Amino acid sequence: MGEGSRILQGAREALAIARGEIPEEDFAVHIPETVDVRRIREKLQMTQAEFARVFGFKLATLRHWEQKSRNPEGPARAYLLVIDREPDVVRRVLREPGRDCR
């Protein structure tokens, strides 16, 4: 299994745990309670519009997170953590045509 596949599988497992589909004790997953979305975006040297478009967020949602008027929920925090640590892998996986999560 390649690095991108492992990261994507980890994100899927984090989402399943956050949804309550997998008992949390079955996996050792750390999803931070807070995520500094602006720091992640600025680290990648992207505008809000670019970050939202590239990673699939609504621009308004991104702005709310950065203004701290809303906080990303568990699955979004997990996804943002992966973006923070492996942005190139996320970009590559999202660009792969014809490969869905079925």
C-alpha positions, 0 to 999 in steps of 0.5 A: 500500500502506497503512502497516499493510500495509507493516509487516505485509509487513515482519514477514512478510519478517522471519519468512521470513528467520528461517525460512531461506526467504529468503536474508538477503542479499536484504533489509536487515533488522535484528532486535536480538539482545535485546528489553526486553519489559518496557520495551515493555509498560510503555511501552504502560501494559499489564499482562502479561495485557493485553499477552499477550491483545492481541498474541497471546502466552501469558502464561507466555511473556511472564513468562519473557521479562520474567524473562529466563529465556528470550529471544524467538526471531528472529520474536518479536523482529521482532514485538516490534520492530514492536509497540514502534514501531507498536503502534496499527498492530499492534492495528488489523491484528490486529482486522481480521476475515476477513483472513488471511495466505493 
